[in-house]
């Protein structure tokens, strides 16, 4: 498989970030994504993590071992992205 196999499926990443990236920090390091793309992906991941956290709070079984940790990791990645963004 060539270079295209490593290309990020942007639509899939925006729909289900965890299926494309192992960790929210990986979104920051991803090549070929605009700042807007990265923000959109992290925002979706934040919504997913928040939903997992609510489900866990309600006693539902969740796949992720620690939704709270995931949410913190997403927030850290968002802060890194904001810090890396050039100020206007």
C-alpha positions as CSV (number, residue, x, y, z in Angstrom):
1,X,0.0,0.0,0.0
2,X,1.2,3.4,-0.9
3,X,1.1,6.8,0.6
4,X,-2.7,7.1,0.2
5,X,-3.2,4.3,2.7
6,X,-1.8,6.6,5.4
7,X,-4.0,9.5,4.5
8,X,-6.5,10.5,7.1
9,X,-10.1,9.9,6.3
10,X,-11.3,13.3,7.3
11,X,-15.0,12.5,7.1
12,X,-14.5,9.4,9.3
13,X,-12.3,11.4,11.7
14,X,-15.0,14.0,12.1
15,X,-17.7,11.4,12.6
16,X,-15.8,9.0,14.9
17,X,-12.4,10.4,16.0
18,X,-11.5,7.3,18.1
19,X,-11.8,5.1,15.0
20,X,-9.0,7.1,13.3
21,X,-6.8,8.4,16.1
22,X,-5.5,6.5,19.2
23,X,-5.3,9.6,21.4
24,X,-6.5,13.2,21.1
25,X,-2.9,14.4,21.0
26,X,-2.6,12.5,17.7
27,X,-5.0,14.9,16.2
28,X,-2.6,17.8,16.9
29,X,0.3,16.0,15.3
30,X,-1.6,14.9,12.2
31,X,-0.2,16.2,9.0
32,X,-2.5,17.5,6.3
33,X,-5.3,18.8,8.5
34,X,-6.2,22.4,8.8
35,X,-6.6,24.0,12.2
36,X,-10.3,24.1,11.6
37,X,-10.3,20.3,10.8
38,X,-8.4,19.6,14.0
39,X,-10.8,21.8,16.1
40,X,-13.8,20.1,14.5
41,X,-12.4,16.6,15.2
42,X,-11.5,17.5,18.8
43,X,-14.9,19.1,19.3
44,X,-16.6,15.9,18.2
45,X,-14.4,13.8,20.4
46,X,-15.3,16.1,23.3
47,X,-19.0,15.4,22.6
48,X,-18.4,11.7,22.5
49,X,-16.4,11.7,25.7
50,X,-19.0,13.8,27.4
51,X,-21.8,11.3,26.3
52,X,-19.7,8.4,27.6
53,X,-19.2,10.2,30.9
54,X,-23.0,10.8,31.3
55,X,-23.7,7.2,30.4
56,X,-21.1,6.0,33.0
57,X,-22.7,8.4,35.6
58,X,-26.1,6.8,34.9
59,X,-24.6,3.3,35.5
60,X,-24.5,2.2,31.9
61,X,-21.6,0.1,30.8
62,X,-19.1,2.0,28.6
63,X,-16.4,0.7,26.3
64,X,-13.8,3.3,27.3
65,X,-12.2,2.4,30.6
66,X,-12.2,6.0,31.8
67,X,-14.4,8.6,30.1
68,X,-13.2,11.3,32.5
69,X,-9.6,10.7,31.5
70,X,-10.6,10.8,27.8
71,X,-12.4,14.1,28.3
72,X,-9.3,15.5,30.1
73,X,-7.1,14.3,27.3
74,X,-9.4,16.0,24.7
75,X,-9.4,19.3,26.6
76,X,-5.5,19.2,26.9
77,X,-5.3,18.6,23.1
78,X,-7.6,21.6,22.5
79,X,-5.5,23.8,24.8
80,X,-2.4,22.7,22.9
81,X,-4.0,23.5,19.6
82,X,-5.1,27.0,20.9
83,X,-1.6,27.6,22.2
84,X,0.0,26.7,18.9
85,X,-2.3,28.9,16.9
86,X,-0.7,32.2,15.8
87,X,-2.3,35.2,17.4
88,X,-3.7,37.9,15.2
